[in-house]
Each structure stands twice: as C-alpha cells, then as structure tokens.
C-alpha cells in the first residue's frame, strides 16, 4: 500500500468499515511507515477534539459545509 492509499482509507479504518484484506494491508503499512503512523495519530486527535465540542458550537452553515466536504472526500455523498 502506498501512503496516498493509506490516507484515503483512514476514515474507513477508524470507523471499522474496511474489509479484512484492506484492513490487513492498512495495518501492515502502518507498521512500516512512521509518517502514516503520525498522520493517523493526528486524525485521531482531531476527531477526539472535535467530538468534545458542543453541537451548537459551530454555526449550522459551517457545520453543513464541513459535513458535506467530509462525505464527498470519503465517498459517502448522498
């Protein structure tokens, strides 16, 4: 797995949504690449910090824009 592929799969990995083969490749890459390990730690830290914000902390237009961007990036655009 290349680093670019790793980055694309981080959200699915954290959500437990990777199929077993992809998860194995992801974890194998993680064991070999310090840079991707740091990236994963940064994403986890960001998710944790954002999860602690009250829902009304972010104005609705900004929240909707961010959610839309994340959904498009993760291929979950409805």
N, C-alpha and C positions, 0 to 999 in steps of 0.2 A: 504494500500500500504506500502511496506517495503522501506527502504532507497535505497537499491540496485535498485529496480524498478524505483524509482524516478530519480536516477542518469541516468539510461538508457534512460529515456524519456525527459530529459532536452532539448536536441536539438530540438526534435519534438515540445515540448511546445513553445519554443522560436520562432519556425517557424510557429506556429499556425496550426500544422498538426495533432494534437491529435483529436480523435473522441470525441464527447461530454461526453461520460461516462468516458473515460480515463482522460480527462481534469478535470472533476469534482473530480475524485479520486486524481489527482495530486495536485489540489488546496486545497483539504481537508487535504492532508498530509502536504502540505506546511504550513497550518495554525497551525498544531500541532507540527512541528519539526523545532526547531531553527537551527539545524545543516544543514538541507537541505535548509533552507532559506539562510544561509550564503553561501552554495555551489552555489545556483542559482545566488546570487549577484556576486560571484567570476566569474562565467561563463559569466554573462552579462558584467562585467568589462573587461574581457579578450576579448570578442567579439568586444566590443567597441574600445578597444585599438588597436586590430589587424585591425579593419576596417579603422583606421586612417593612417595606413602605406601605402605608395605609392606601387602600384602593382610591380614595378621593384625593390623594396627594398629587396625582398627575391629572391635569385638566383633560376632559374627555376627548377633545380633538387630537391632542398629542398622544393619548393612550391608544386611540383608534388607529392613528397613523403608524405607531410603533408595532402594534399587533399585526397590522396588515403587512408591514415590511418583514416581520419575522415569519409570517405564514408563507409569503412568497418565497423567501430565502429557503425555507425548509420544504417547499413543495406542497404545502398544505393549504394553498389558496383555495377558498371555497367559491 
